[in-house]
Amino acid sequence: MMLFFPNHVLSSLLESPYFFLDVLYVHELPSEVNVCKEIYDRFCDMDEEEEGYMLEVSRSTTRLFDHMAALLAHPLQRPKQRDTFYKLTPRRDEESIL
């Protein structure tokens, strides 16, 4: 993978407990020349501890906005991505706020 900064900078970033790598991978539909899965897998390999969020979307504007909303929370205040559940459920009448 091509990096645009010295290796010692990358290693100091990765060693910091306050560094989080979030990826929002926006791509066109997969094709022979557009190998989306391989690129996405490379992004996932960069976050071995799974501290960051790895999100991908192609042409769905709704999913793009949903993913952007998931990234709004501060990384130290949000759960790991595998522990999240972003589905709204309607409230039952006895749960309504008076």
N, C-alpha and C positions, 0 to 999 in steps of 0.2 A: 504494500500500500504506500502510495506517495504521501509523504508528510512535508509540510511547508514550514517547519520549525525544527530546531535541533532536538536530538533525542533526549538530552538532559532536561529540557523543558517538559517534554511528554512524561518522562519518568517522575518528575517532581509533581506534576499535575495528578498523575495516577496514584501517587502515594498520599495525597492530601485527602483527609476525611470529608472535606467540604467541596470536593470536585465531583460533579455528576454529569454524565453524558446522556443527554436526551436527544433522540433522533426522531424527526418527523420527515419521513421519506416520501416525497410526493413524486410520482412517476407516471409515465404513460403506460398503456397496456403492454404486457410482456410480448416480446417477439424474439426472432433469432438474434437481432443485434441489441435488443433491450433486455438484458438478463436480470430482471428485477429481483428474483429470489436470491441469486448469488450475491448481489450487491447488498441486499437486506441482511443476509447471513453474515457478511463481513462486518456490518455495523453491529450486529449482535455479538460477534466475537470480540469486539473492542470493549464490551462491558461485561467482564467475567463475573463480577460480583452481583450483577443484575440490580444495581442501585438506580440506574437511569430507566427512562421509559423509551421503548423502541416501538414506534408507531409508523404505519405505512398506509397510504391511500393513493388511488389512481384518479378516478374521474368523479368521485362522489363529493360534492360540495358539503353535504350534510355531515358525512364522516370526517371531512377535513376540519370543519368547525368543532365537531365533537372532540377530535384529537387535540385541537388547539386549546379547548377548554380544560382537558385533562392535564395539560402542561402548565396551567396557571398557578397551581399550588406550589409552594416552596418545597424543594426536594426533601428537606429535613422534616416536613410536616405531612407528607403524604405516604400512603402505604406503598409497598413494593407493587410493581405492575401486576404480578401474578395473583396478588391478594385483592385487587380492585374489582368492583362490580358497579358499572355505571348504567343501571337501568332504573328508571322511575316507575314506581308502582302507585296506582291510585289508592288514596286513603279510604278506609271504611268509615261509615258514619260515626261510630263510637270513638274513633280516633280524631275526629275533627276538633279544631280549636274553637272555643267559644269566644 
